[in-house]
Amino acid sequence: MPQFLNRHASLASFIAVLALWELACRTLAIPVFVLPAPSLIATAAADMGLVRWGEHLAATLQVAVIGYLAAIAIALPLAVALTSSPLLARTVMPWLVVVQSTPIVAIAPIIVVALGAGNLPRVVITTLIAFFPMVISTATGLAAVPAELIELSRSLRAPRSREYTQIRLPYAVPYIFAALKVSITLAVIGAVVAEFVAAEKGLGYLILFATSSFKVPLAFASLAILVCSSLLLYGLIVWLHRRLFPWSL
C-alpha cells in the first residue's frame, strides 16, 4: 500500500481534492454561481455532448498549434541571428522587450480590428504570447557554449554554418526544449485570450458565454478541458524531447 501511494501520489491528491471540494459544496451549501460541485460540473460536461465539445476543442487547438508553430518558425532563426550579430542583438532586443512588456490583452482588440475576422488575428495573438520565451531561451543556449569549443572549431577553420549545426545548436537543445515546454502552455493561453476578444466557437468563447449566462458549471467544465489539453500538449513536448534527443536530458 505505501508503495502504491508513492507511485500514485499525484493521482491520490487529485482525488482527495475533488472529494473535499464535493463535500464542502454539499455541507456548506455554497451557491452554484460561486463554486459548483464537481458532480454538477461533470453533469454540465455530459449535457454538452462529445460532438459539441469536439468542435470547441478543435477550434481552440487549431489556433494554439498554428500560433505555436509560427512562434517556433520566427523565434529559432531570430535567436540564431541575435547570437551571430552583436549589433543586431543590441538593435532588436529592446524591441522584443517592448513587445513582451505590452499587455497582449490590451492590444488584442486592435489586432482584431486591423486584421479582421477569422483565425488570422487569433493566430497572431497566440504567436505574440508564445514566441518570446523561445527567443530568449534559445539565444541563451546558443551563447552558453564553452569558449574553448568555439575556438577549437575556428582553429580547424570550420565554416560558421557547421559551428551552429554541430556545436551551438546541439548544446542549446535543453534550452530550446525548456522554452518549447513553457511556450506550448502559453499558446493555449493565447488562443483563449484571442477567443475572449473575437470568436464564435472555442473553449475560451464557451467560458465567456457560460459566465455571461450564469452557467458556471459549464464554464468550469470548459476550464477543466483546457487544463487537460495543456497538460497533454506539454506531455507531448516532453515525449518528443526524450524520443528525439535522449542524450540531452
N, C-alpha and C positions, 0 to 999 in steps of 0.2 A: 504493500500500500504506500509506504513512503517513497519508494522508487517511482511509482505511478504518478504521485503528486509532483515529484521533482521534474519528471518529464513533461507533465501537462499542467504546470503551474499557471501559465498564462490563460489556458482554457478554463481552468478551475476558478481563477479570479474573475474572469469574464462572466461565468455562470453565476457566481456569488453576487456580483454587482447587479445583474439582471434580477435575481431573486430579491435582493434588498430593495431595489427600485420598485418592483411589483408590490412588495409588502408595504412599503412606505406610501405608495399611492392609494392602496386599499385601506390601510389603517388610519391614515391622516386625512383621508378624503380630499386629496389635492385636486383642484379643478382640472378638467381635461385641457382647457385652453392655457393652463400654466405648465403642467407637466403630465402628459398622458402616460398611462401604464404601458409596459412592453406588450401586454396582451392586446391592448387597443391598437398599438402601432402595427402589430402583426396582422390584426383584422383589417386595418386600413390598407395594408400592403396586399393582402389576399383579394380584397374587393377590387383593386385596380386591374388585376389580371396580368398574366405574363406578356401578352401581346402589347398592351399599352406601356408596361414597364420597359419592354424591349425597345419600343420606339423612342421613349425619352432617354434611355441609357445610351442608345446608339447615337442619338443627336449630340449628346454631351461628349461621348468618347471620340466621335469623329472630329469635333473641333479641338479637343485636347490633344489627340495624337497628331493631327496635321500641324497644329501650332508647335508641338514639341519637336517634331521632325524639322520644321522650319527653323526653330531656335538652334538645333544642332547644326544645320547647314550654314547658319550665319555665324554661330559662336566659335566653332572649331577653326575655320580659316582665319577668322578675325584674331583669335588668340595666337595663332602662328605668326600672323603679320605683326602683332604687337610685340612679340618677343624677338622678332628678327629686325625690328627697326625701332631704336630708342626714340627717334624723332616722332614716328607715328604714335608710339605709346604716349608720349607727352602731349600730343595733339588730340588724340581720340579719347584717352582715358577720362579726362574731365567731362566730356560729353556723355560718356557711358554712365558716369556717376550721376550726372544731372538727370538722365533718363530714368535711372533706377530710383532716384530720390523723388521723382514726380509721382504723386499718387495716381495709379492707373485707374482707380475707381472714379477719380475726378475728371480725367480726360476721356474716359470710355464713351460718354455721350457725344463728345466732339468727334471721336473716331467713327462712331456710327453715323453721325450726320455727314461726315466727309466722304465715307466710303459706301454709304447707302445700306440697304437691307441685304440680307443673305449671310452666308458664313464668313465672307471675307473680313468684315470688321471684327468678328469674334475670334477668328484665327490670328489677326494682328494683335489683339489684346492679349491673347494667350501667349503669343511669341514674345511680346514685350515683358511679360511677367516671368517667363521661363528662361530667357537666354542669358541674363546677367550672371547667375552663378556659374554657368558653363564657361563663360569667357574668363572670369576671374580665376576659377579653379584650374582650368586648362593652362592658362598663362602662367600660373604659379608652378604647376608641374613641369612645364617646358623650361622654365627658368631655374628650377631647382636641381638640374643635372649637375653632378660634380664637375668642377672646372677642369680637372685632370683628364676626364673623358673627352671633353671638347678639345682640349689641347692635343691629346693623342690623335683624335680624328683629323685635326688640321695639320698635324705634323706628317700624317700619312697622305696629305693632300686629297682627302675625301671631299667630294662636292657638297655644297650646302644642303642639297636635297637629301643625300644619304645621312648627313648629320641629324636631320629631323626624322627621317623614316626609321633609322636604325639605332639612334641614341635617344633623342629628346622625346619622341612620341611614345616609344615603349616605356621609358622612365615615367612618363606622365600618365600612364594608363590608370593607376589607382586614383589619381586626382580627377581624371576625366569621369570615371565611373562614380566617384563620390558626388560630383556635380550632377551627373545624369540621374542619380537616385533622388537628389533634392528637387531637381527640376521637373521630374515626372509628376510629383505631387503638386508642384506649383502650376503645372499645366492644367491639371484638373481644376484647381482654384481659379485659374484664369478663365477657363471655359464657363465656370459657374458665374463669375463676375460679369462676363460678357452676356450671359443669358439673363442676368438681372436687368441689364440695360435694354436689350432688344432681342427677343426670341419668341417663337411660337411653340416651341417644344424643347425638351431637355429637362434634366433634373433640377437645374437652377431655376428655370421657368416654373417648374412644378412646385418648388418650395415657395416661390413668390406668390403663385396663385393660391396655394393651400393656406398660407398665413393670412393673405388678404381675405380669404373666405372663412377664416377661423376653423379650418380643417387641420388642426395642429397635429393629430396622429399621422396624417398623410405627409405633412412636412417632415416629421421625424423619420418616417419610413424612407422618404427620399434622401434624407441626410445619411441614414444608415447604408443605403445602397451606394451613395457617393463615397463614403468611408471605405466600404468593402472594395469598390472599384480602385480607389487609390492604393490600397494595400496590395491588391492583385498586380497592378502595374508596377509598383515598387518591387514586389517579389519577382516579377518578370525581368527587371533590370538586374537584380541580384543574381538570378539564374543565368542570364547571359554573361555576366562578369565571370562567374565560376566556370561556365561552359567554354567560353572563348579564351579567357586569359587566366587560367588557374595559377600560373606562376606568379601573378601579381598580387595574390591575396596574402 
